[in-house]
Amino acid sequence: MTNKILCAVDGSVEADHAAACATDLAKETGALLTFVNVNVMARGRLAHDGFWDEMRLEAPDVQGHALLGHLADYAQSHGVDRFNSVVISGDRVYAALLSYAESKGYDHIVVGSHITNGLRRLIEGSTASDLVMRAHCPVTVVH
């Protein structure tokens, strides 16, 4: 039984499809839905010099929160009342998502993917394939 769904979002068309799928799944199961945006520009790892000012460091957080607000409105307008959203940080998107999902007890992950060619996926890799290979729970990949 699905009780907690984590949906990775980044503002892409594929992530929007994943959010729609996760919203439908949450509505059908009554599960808690959490939209997660990963900020890969980790504040603690960047040197603060003339190039990396506070405005540049805060921009991904601001964009992430705006995206999550839009998705919260979407979920609510589609009848899902158990949802939340969070911005997390990490060097690698898949690792940040897995760490968060495991530590918070999520039992299903939904993610979008734009790579449909197997050879391209093998060469480039993808967050979706990394999640599928390493996740502790089922992962739904939405194209």
N, C-alpha and C positions, 0 to 999 in steps of 0.2 A: 504494500500500500504506500502511496506517495503522500508524505506529510509536509515536506519542505522542498520547494523548487527554487533553484538558483538559475537565473537567466543572465548570461553575459551579454552586455550591450556596449557598442562603441559609436553609434550614430550612423553606421553603414546600412545600406538597404538590406543586407543579409541579416544583420542584427535586428532590424525592425521585423523581419519575417520570423526570427526566433522569438522575439517578444510577443508577437501575435500567437504563435504556437504555444508558448509558455502560459500566456493568459488563458487560452482555451483549456489547456491541461489543468491549470489551477481552478478554473471555474467548474470543470467536470469532477474533479477530485476533492475540492474544498481545501486543497493544500495552501499553505503559506507561500506566496510568491515574492522573491526578492530579485530586483534588478540590480546588477553589479557592473559598475564601470571601473576599469583598471587604469590608474594613472601610472604610466611607465616612466615618467620623468620624476624619479624619486628625489625629493627635496634634500635629503641628507647626503646624497652621493654627488651632488653637483657643487662645483666650486663657485663661490659668490665673487664674481669679478664683473667687469663692465658689461660682459655679454649676458650673464645669467643674473638678471635683476629680479626682484620680488614679483614684478608684474608678470614676467615670463614664467616664473615658478607657480604662480597662482592660476594662470590661464587654464591649464588642463582641469583643475578642480572646478572652476567656474563653468566651463563647458560641460563637464561631467554632470554637475548638479542641474544644469538647464536641461540636458538630455533626460536625466532621471525624472525630473518634474513632468516632462512631456509624457513619459511612459507611465507614470503614476496616474495621470489623467486618463490615458488610454485604458489602463486596467480597470479603473473605477467606472469609466463609461461603458465597459463591457461586462459589468456585473461582478467584478472581483473585489471583495472588500477586505481580504486578508493579504496585504502586500506591503512591502517597504522597499527602500532603495538605499544603496550605499556606494561610495567611492572608496576604493582601496588602492594601495600603491604596491609596486613590485617591479623587479627587473625584467621578469618574463611573465607575460599575461597568464599563460596556462598554470604556472607555478603559484601565482598569487591567487588565482581562482580556486585551485585545488586546496591550497592551504586554508583559505577562508571557508570553503565548503566542508572540509573535514572538521575544522575547529568548531563550526557552528551546527554541525549535524544535518546537513542537507542530504537528501536521499535521491535527488534527481537533478541533473544539470542539463540546461538547454542552451545551445550555442549555434550561431549562424556560420556558414562557410561559403566562400566564393570560389574555392578551388574544387573543380569537378574532374579535372584531368589527373589520373593516378600517377603518371610520370612526373607531372609538375609538382604534385603534392609530395612525392618522394624526394625530389630535388630541393624544393623550397621549404617543405614542412608546413605545418599550419597549427594554429592554436587548437582547432577542433580535433585534429588527429592526435595531438599531444594529450588532450583531455581524454579522448577515447582510450588511448593506450594506458593511461596512468590513473584514471579516476577510481575511486572506491565505490562508486555507485553508477547506475545507468546514465548514459549521456545520449541525448537526442541532438543530432546534427541536422539543421534545417538549411536547405539550399534556396 
